[in-house]
Amino acid sequence: MSEQQNQIDAHNQATNEFIELANKMVNDRGFNQNVVSAALMAASGIYATFVAAGNQGFLAENGVEKVASMYKNNLNYIQKRKKEELEAQGLQPKPMAEAQGDAQNPASTSADTKTDDD
């Protein structure tokens, strides 16, 4: 097996383990799905920062943009694959125009929240 295929397999296994953990948090421990989703995103950002900058650093603005762009590209790819999967099942995929729930960080305080008036 090629190194690339090994990396793909490891990626898929890690992804599935994160989803399994998230499902356990929701189903077994009673966490809200939106909270778990936001926590996974926060954990991803924290870990991406650690990988790029270590424990004593942080991402510069262009680093934040790079991570956000990679996240967006990955999310677009996931949505494309999900649509193809549904179509292969003979279903008519219906895109959701908006994400469900509040997109703000659940740990934010009102002082952290910016509005159009700010």
ZADRENLUM-696292 format. One record per residue: residue in one letter; x, y, z of N, C-alpha, C, O in turn. Coordinates in steps of 0.2 Angstrom, whole numbers, padded with zeros to 4 digits, always signed. Atoms other than C-alpha are relative to their C-alpha. Layout:
BEGIN
AXYZXYZXYZXYZ;...
end
This chain:
BEGIN
M+0004-0006+0000+0000+0000+0000+0004+0006+0000+0010+0006+0003;S-0004-0006+0001+0007+0017-0005-0001+0005+0007-0006+0004+0011;E+0000-0004-0005+0011+0030+0008-0006+0005+0000-0009+0007+0005;Q+0006-0004+0001-0003+0041+0001-0006-0003+0003-0010+0000+0006;Q+0006+0004-0002-0016+0027+0004+0000-0001+0007-0005-0001+0010;N-0001+0000-0008-0009+0025+0022-0003+0006+0003-0006+0006+0008;Q+0002-0006-0003-0012+0043+0025-0008+0001-0001-0011+0003+0004;I+0008-0001+0001-0030+0043+0018-0003-0005+0005-0008-0003+0008;D+0003+0005-0005-0034+0027+0028+0000+0003+0007-0004+0002+0011;A-0001-0002-0007-0027+0035+0044-0005+0006+0001-0008+0007+0006;H+0005-0005+0000-0037+0051+0040-0007-0002+0001-0011+0001+0005;N+0007+0002-0001-0053+0042+0038-0001-0004+0007-0007-0003+0009;Q+0001+0003-0007-0050+0032+0054-0001+0005+0005-0005+0004+0010;A+0001-0005-0005-0047+0047+0064-0006+0004+0000-0009+0006+0005;T+0007-0003+0000-0062+0056+0057-0006-0004+0003-0010-0001+0006;N+0005+0005-0003-0073+0041+0061+0000+0000+0007-0005+0000+0011;E-0001+0000-0008-0066+0041+0079-0003+0006+0003-0006+0006+0008;F+0003-0006-0002-0070+0059+0081-0008+0000+0000-0011+0003+0004;I+0007+0000+0000-0088+0057+0075-0003-0005+0005-0008-0003+0008;E+0002+0004-0005-0090+0042+0086+0000+0003+0007-0005+0002+0011;L-0001-0004-0006-0084+0052+0101-0006+0005+0000-0009+0006+0006;A+0005-0005+0000-0096+0066+0096-0007-0003+0001-0011+0000+0005;N+0007+0003-0001-0111+0054+0095+0000-0003+0007-0006-0002+0010;K+0000+0002-0007-0106+0047+0112-0002+0006+0005-0006+0005+0009;M+0001-0006-0004-0106+0064+0119-0007+0002+0000-0010+0004+0005;V+0007-0002+0001-0123+0068+0112-0005-0005+0003-0009-0004+0007;N+0005+0005-0001-0132+0051+0114+0001-0003+0007-0004-0004+0011;D-0001+0004-0006-0124+0044+0130+0001+0006+0006-0001+0004+0012;R-0001-0005-0006-0119+0060+0140-0005+0006+0000-0005+0010+0004;G+0005-0005+0000-0133+0072+0134+0002+0007-0002-0002+0012-0001;F-0002-0007+0003-0123+0086+0126-0004+0002-0005-0007-0003-0009;N+0003-0003+0006-0132+0097+0114+0004-0001-0006+0010+0000-0006;Q-0004+0001+0006-0127+0093+0096+0003+0007-0002+0009+0006-0005;N-0004-0007+0002-0123+0112+0092+0006+0001+0005+0011+0004+0002;V-0006-0001-0005-0112+0113+0108+0006-0005-0002+0012-0003-0003;V-0005+0005+0002-0103+0097+0102+0003+0002-0007+0010+0002-0007;S-0003-0003+0007-0101+0104+0084+0005+0005+0001+0010+0006-0002;A-0004-0006-0002-0094+0120+0091+0006-0002+0003+0012+0001+0002;A-0006+0002-0004-0082+0111+0103+0004-0004-0005+0011-0003-0004;L-0004+0003+0005-0076+0100+0088+0004+0005-0004+0010+0005-0005;M-0004-0005+0004-0072+0116+0078+0005+0003+0004+0010+0005+0002;A-0005-0003-0004-0064+0124+0093+0006-0004+0001+0012-0002+0001;A-0006+0004-0001-0053+0109+0096+0004+0000-0006+0010-0001-0006;S-0004+0000+0006-0048+0108+0078+0004+0007-0001+0010+0006-0003;G-0004-0007+0000-0043+0127+0079+0006+0000+0004+0011+0002+0003;I-0006+0000-0005-0033+0124+0094+0005-0005-0002+0011-0003-0001;Y-0005+0005+0003-0025+0109+0087+0004+0002-0006+0010+0001-0006;A-0003-0002+0005-0021+0117+0071+0005+0006+0002+0010+0006-0001;T-0005-0005-0002-0013+0132+0080+0006-0004+0003+0012-0001+0002;F-0005+0003-0003-0003+0120+0090+0005-0003-0005+0011-0003-0004;V-0004+0003+0005+0003+0110+0075+0005+0006-0004+0010+0004-0005;A-0003-0006+0004+0008+0127+0066+0005+0004+0004+0010+0006+0002;A-0004-0005-0004+0015+0137+0081+0002-0003+0006+0006+0001+0010;G-0002+0003-0007+0018+0125+0096-0004+0003+0005-0009+0007+0004;N+0004-0002-0006+0012+0128+0113+0002+0008+0002-0002+0011+0006;Q-0002-0006-0002+0021+0145+0115-0002+0006-0006+0000+0011-0005;G+0001-0004+0006+0015+0153+0098-0008+0001-0001-0012-0003+0002;F+0007+0000+0003-0001+0158+0089+0001+0002-0007+0006+0003-0010;L+0000-0001+0007-0006+0160+0071+0000+0008-0002-0004+0012+0001;A+0001-0007+0003-0003+0177+0062-0006+0000-0004-0009-0005-0006;E+0006-0001+0004-0017+0184+0052+0000-0004-0006-0005-0007-0008;N+0000+0004+0006-0012+0175+0036+0000-0007+0002-0003-0011-0002;G+0000+0007-0002-0010+0159+0046-0008-0002+0001-0010-0007+0000;V+0007+0001-0001-0028+0161+0052-0004-0001-0007-0008-0005-0007;E+0004+0001+0007-0034+0164+0034+0002-0006-0004-0003-0009-0007;K-0002+0006+0003-0024+0149+0028-0004-0006+0003-0007-0010-0001;V+0004+0005-0003-0033+0138+0041-0007+0000-0002-0010-0005-0003;A+0007-0001+0001-0050+0145+0038-0001-0002-0008-0006-0005-0009;S+0000+0002+0007-0047+0143+0019+0000-0008-0001-0004-0011-0005;M-0001+0008+0001-0042+0124+0021-0007-0003+0003-0009-0007+0000;Y+0007+0002-0003-0058+0122+0033-0005+0001-0005-0009-0004-0006;K+0005-0002+0005-0069+0130+0019+0000-0005-0005-0005-0008-0008;N-0001+0005+0006-0062+0119+0005-0002-0007+0002-0005-0010-0002;N+0002+0007-0003-0064+0103+0016-0007+0000+0001-0010-0005-0001;L+0008+0000-0001-0082+0108+0020-0003-0001-0007-0008-0004-0007;N+0003+0000+0007-0086+0111+0002+0001-0007-0003-0004-0010-0006;Y-0001+0007+0003-0078+0094-0003-0005-0005+0004-0008-0009+0000;I+0004+0005-0004-0088+0085+0011-0007+0001-0003-0011-0004-0004;Q+0006-0001+0002-0104+0093+0005-0001-0003-0007-0007-0005-0009;K+0001+0003+0006-0101+0088-0013+0000-0007+0000-0005-0010-0003;R+0001+0008-0001-0098+0070-0008-0006-0002+0003-0009-0007+0001;K+0006+0002-0003-0113+0070+0003-0006+0001-0005-0010-0004-0006;K+0005+0000+0005-0124+0076-0012+0001-0006-0005-0004-0009-0006;E-0001+0006+0004-0116+0063-0023-0003-0007+0003-0006-0011+0000;E+0003+0006-0004-0120+0050-0010-0007-0001+0000-0010-0006-0001;L+0007+0000+0000-0138+0055-0008-0003-0002-0007-0008-0005-0008;E+0002+0001+0007-0140+0055-0027+0001-0007-0002-0003-0010-0006;A-0002+0007+0002-0132+0038-0029-0005-0005+0003-0007-0010+0001;Q+0005+0004-0003-0146+0032-0017-0007+0001-0003-0012-0001-0001;G+0006-0002+0004-0159+0039-0029-0004+0005+0004-0010+0006+0002;L+0003-0005-0004-0163+0053-0017+0001+0007-0003+0005+0008-0007;Q-0001-0007+0002-0166+0071-0021+0003+0004+0005-0001+0006+0010;P-0003-0003-0006-0154+0080-0010-0003+0008+0000-0003+0011-0005;K+0003-0007-0001-0161+0097-0003+0005+0003+0004+0006+0002+0010;P-0005-0004-0004-0147+0109+0002-0004+0004+0006-0009+0007+0005;M+0002-0004-0006-0150+0118+0019+0003+0007-0001+0009+0007-0002;A-0003-0007+0001-0148+0137+0016+0004+0002+0005+0009+0006+0004;E-0003-0003-0006-0143+0141+0033+0002-0006+0005-0001-0011+0005;A-0001+0005-0005-0134+0131+0047-0005+0001+0005-0007+0006+0007;Q+0005+0000-0005-0145+0126+0061+0003+0003+0006+0009+0001+0007;G-0003-0002-0006-0142+0134+0078+0004+0007-0001+0004+0010-0006;D-0004-0006+0000-0132+0149+0083+0007-0001-0002+0010-0006+0001;A-0007+0001+0003-0115+0150+0074+0005+0003+0005+0011+0002+0004;Q-0005-0002-0005-0107+0159+0089+0003-0005+0004+0000-0010+0005;N-0003+0004-0004-0095+0151+0100-0004+0000+0007-0005+0005+0010;P+0004+0000-0006-0105+0145+0115+0003+0002+0006+0000+0003+0011;A-0003-0002-0006-0092+0150+0127+0001+0008+0000+0004+0011+0005;S+0000-0007+0000-0093+0168+0121-0004+0004+0005-0009+0001+0007;T+0004-0005-0004-0099+0182+0132-0003+0005-0004-0001+0006-0010;S+0003-0005+0004-0110+0196+0126+0005+0005-0002+0005+0008-0007;A-0006-0005+0002-0094+0207+0127+0004-0003-0006+0007+0001-0009;D-0004+0003+0006-0086+0195+0114-0004+0000-0006-0001+0000-0011;T+0005+0000+0006-0101+0196+0102+0000+0007-0003-0002+0012+0000;K+0001-0006+0004-0100+0209+0089-0007+0000-0004-0009-0005-0006;T+0007+0000+0004-0116+0215+0080+0002+0005-0005+0007+0009-0006;D-0001-0005+0005-0118+0226+0065+0000+0007+0002+0003+0012-0001;D+0000-0007-0003-0120+0241+0077+0007+0002+0002+0008+0008+0004;D-0006-0001-0004-0103+0239+0084+0005+0003-0005+0011+0005-0003;
end
